Amino acid sequence: MTDEDGPPRMTSPISFKPDGPAGKLWELLRRNRQFRADVDRLSRFRVGTESPLHSVRLRALNGASTFLREVQVRNEFAHLAFQWLVPQPIFIEEHKAPRNDPEAQTQGAISWETIRLGHGITPDPRHESWQWFTSKRRPQVSAESRANHAGWPMRWGPRVLRRVVRGLSEDPYSFDYIQEWVDWFAAHTFSVNSAWPETPPGFRRDWESLWRRISGAEERPRLTKLNRGWSPSAITARARREIREANRYILNLVADLELERLGKAGMTAPAIPTGGGHFRRYRRFRLKLSSAEEVGLTLFDLTQNRQLVELPVLLSRKAARQALRALETEITQSLPKVHELLGTQRAWESYLAVEPFREGGTADLGKAMGQFFRSRVRAHHLSGSGVSSGGIARWLDNGTLRPLSSHATKAEADERSSIEQAVSQAATDDRQRSRQIEDWVRFLDVLAAATYPTFDTKQLSQKTPHRGTLGGERTHRKPKEA
């Protein structure tokens, strides 16, 4: 199916009820039809990067790079998922050693340095694609800088790292993520049909880490003193003065041009003679900031993605506790509980129960809801409908009507028809009583649609990709170090 054919028809993924926000987000994203279509799109790019023709490889790599950069700007979760679903991994082995840092040692910490670094496109360090770099005596010629200068492989990831520690009896980096990659993919396959527990361990770690970073779960609250040593209003006033003076100066220069046209001398910037003519000395306008103001503006920019809290002057512990209790009430009253983020458990139970009756997206939701409620009809729901219990037993099997045989009599056909009408009525009544189920399904449909950006991927081919790889490393090659 080509891009012009539209997204592929979505089949029902394997059902799994997630219990945490990170897992819910993956379950929603993998149900997004456009995301699933773009996984296929990136897979075609990867096939092109493996072509024996250099022009085909370059065109596919540029197309994939432009596409993934566009996704990363809009949605980091989708970008991470693409890297693992359609991987072009870079395997890295990093040899670290404790640095002789007295200041860190006095604080009970260890300062590390990378003394050797290698990378390749296969898990085997002996493969010809691997390059190795060692640190030189001068600090600025580290293993990392030499690797960056030589150029990393032009691949979109993910990066799989193995750390080897030298000089310590106990190795805090003993876990081998490269071997984990090899073992997992030798026995499993990762696709958009993989439920959260069936995804690669490394993917789950990266996904949960990204969730913690974006949701702020890894950040501790702190007190800020943004206005110490600087004043936003003072900077604004100085900037206005500079702009006003610059505008006045520009108007005077324009007036000088008119004077020169009339053969008169200019008043704002008098001519200064030189060897073959003259030039003008113009005044420079510049808003100079102190170091404290520079730091303050940097902190101020960082607060744009934060929620600021205004506290009164606190003179005692009792006043602080009272203020924090009031603040806690104000903040939490509009926030959901953790288990309610991205859908409650009941909403997910309903969503997964309806999902087997859907063949693709929200367009068939009404039909799917009708089939879902019919499947819930049991014999005791038909009591009082006027149909016999014997007829129900003959034709109804756990909400499903048995088919009418070709040699059925008219009486059998009439009996089945009456039971079908009773089932339809019972399903309609159940649907009216349980309207919240359809609301929950529609809500999770909206969340699934919001997990992946909608943009015109066809226009991306018209953009000129940036030089280098996705991570910004240089791509030219140096001879492999012996």
Secondary structure, DSSP 8 states (H G I E B T S, - for coil): --GGG-S------------SHHHHHHHHHTT-HHHHHHHHHHHHHHHHHT-SSHHHHHHHHHHHHHHHHHHHHH-HHHHHHHHHHS-B-EEEEEEEEEE--HHHHHTT--EEEEEEEEEESSS-TTSTT-EEEE--SSTTS-HHHHHHHH---S--B-EEEEEEE-S-SS-TT---HHHHHHHHHHH----TT--GGGS-HHHHHHHHHHHHHHHTTT-------TTTT--HHHHHHHHHHHHHHHHHHHHHHHHHHHHHHTT---SSS-EEE-SSSEEE----------HHHHHHHHHHHHGGGS---------SHHHHHHHHHHHHHHHHTTS--GGGTTS-HHHHHHHHHHGGG-SSSGGGHHHHHHHHHHHT--GGGGTTSS--HHHHHHHEETTEE----TT--HHHHHHHHHHHHHHHHHHHHHHHHTHHHHHHHHHHHHHHHHTS----GGGGGGS---SS-TT-----------
